[in-house]
Amino acid sequence: MPSCLEFPRLNGLFDVKLVRDDLNNGGLPDRHLYALAMKLQRLIVTFNASDFKSLASHCFDTGIIGVSANLPTPQIDTKLAALLVRSSEKHCMVN
């Protein structure tokens, strides 16, 4: 995932954290990342959402948003901001 600085729209609207950069937890196994998101009450945005399906199907304490790695970063920024503006939570964790 690109740096948080490459998501100006998201950063202007939400408290975006990159697991690798902001939380110093890059390379966490998916189950540990999911547990961290639950603990911090964060949403996970990831290129590999399918890896989280088995975890997400058993627990509704956090959510997963899968984005395509084929989308340009500015388009990811725009689409995620539009989606999250329509939601009520103001926290997001980016994998």
C-alpha positions as CSV (number, residue, x, y, z in Angstrom):
1,M,0.0,0.0,0.0
2,P,1.3,3.5,-0.8
3,S,2.2,6.0,1.9
4,C,-0.6,7.8,3.7
5,L,0.6,11.0,2.0
6,E,-0.6,9.7,-1.3
7,F,-4.2,9.7,0.1
8,P,-4.8,13.4,0.7
9,R,-8.6,13.2,0.5
10,L,-8.8,10.3,2.9
11,N,-6.3,11.9,5.3
12,G,-8.3,15.1,5.2
13,L,-11.5,13.4,6.3
14,F,-10.4,10.4,8.4
15,D,-7.7,9.2,10.9
16,V,-5.9,6.9,8.4
17,K,-3.1,4.7,9.8
18,L,-0.8,2.5,7.7
19,V,0.0,-0.6,9.6
20,R,3.6,-0.6,8.3
21,D,4.4,3.1,8.7
22,D,2.2,4.5,11.5
23,L,1.8,1.4,13.7
24,N,5.2,-0.2,13.0
25,N,3.6,-3.6,12.5
26,G,4.3,-4.3,8.9
27,G,4.3,-8.0,8.0
28,L,1.8,-9.0,10.6
29,P,0.0,-12.3,9.9
30,D,-3.6,-11.6,8.8
31,R,-5.1,-13.0,11.9
32,H,-2.9,-10.7,14.1
33,L,-3.8,-7.7,11.9
34,Y,-7.5,-8.5,12.2
35,A,-7.1,-8.8,16.0
36,L,-5.3,-5.5,16.1
37,A,-8.0,-3.8,14.1
38,M,-10.6,-5.2,16.5
39,K,-8.7,-4.0,19.5
40,L,-8.2,-0.5,18.0
41,Q,-11.7,-0.4,16.6
42,R,-10.4,0.1,13.1
43,L,-11.4,-0.8,9.6
44,I,-9.0,-2.6,7.4
45,V,-8.4,-1.5,3.8
46,T,-6.3,-4.0,1.9
47,F,-5.4,-5.4,-1.6
48,N,-5.9,-8.9,-0.4
49,A,-9.4,-8.9,1.1
50,S,-9.9,-12.6,0.2
51,D,-7.3,-13.5,2.8
52,F,-9.5,-12.0,5.5
53,K,-12.8,-13.6,4.5
54,S,-12.5,-16.5,7.0
55,L,-11.7,-14.2,9.8
56,A,-14.4,-11.7,9.0
57,S,-17.1,-14.3,8.7
58,H,-16.8,-15.2,12.4
59,C,-16.6,-11.7,13.9
60,F,-18.3,-8.4,13.2
61,D,-16.1,-6.2,15.5
62,T,-14.3,-4.7,12.5
63,G,-14.6,-4.6,8.7
64,I,-12.6,-5.2,5.6
65,I,-12.6,-3.2,2.4
66,G,-10.8,-4.8,-0.5
67,V,-9.4,-2.5,-3.2
68,S,-7.9,-3.4,-6.5
69,A,-4.1,-3.1,-6.8
70,N,-4.8,-2.2,-10.5
71,L,-6.5,1.1,-9.6
72,P,-4.2,4.2,-9.5
73,T,-3.7,5.6,-6.1
74,P,-5.6,8.9,-6.7
75,Q,-8.6,6.8,-7.8
76,I,-8.4,4.6,-4.6
77,D,-8.2,7.8,-2.6
78,T,-11.3,9.2,-4.3
79,K,-13.4,6.0,-4.1
80,L,-12.5,5.2,-0.5
81,A,-13.2,8.7,0.6
82,A,-16.6,8.7,-1.1
83,L,-17.5,5.3,0.5
84,L,-16.4,6.2,4.0
85,V,-18.0,9.6,4.0
86,R,-21.3,7.7,3.7
87,S,-20.5,5.7,6.8
88,S,-20.7,6.8,10.4
89,E,-17.2,5.7,11.7
90,K,-14.3,8.1,11.3
91,H,-11.4,5.6,11.8
92,C,-9.6,3.5,9.2
93,M,-6.7,1.2,9.2
94,V,-4.8,0.6,6.0
95,N,-2.9,-2.5,5.4
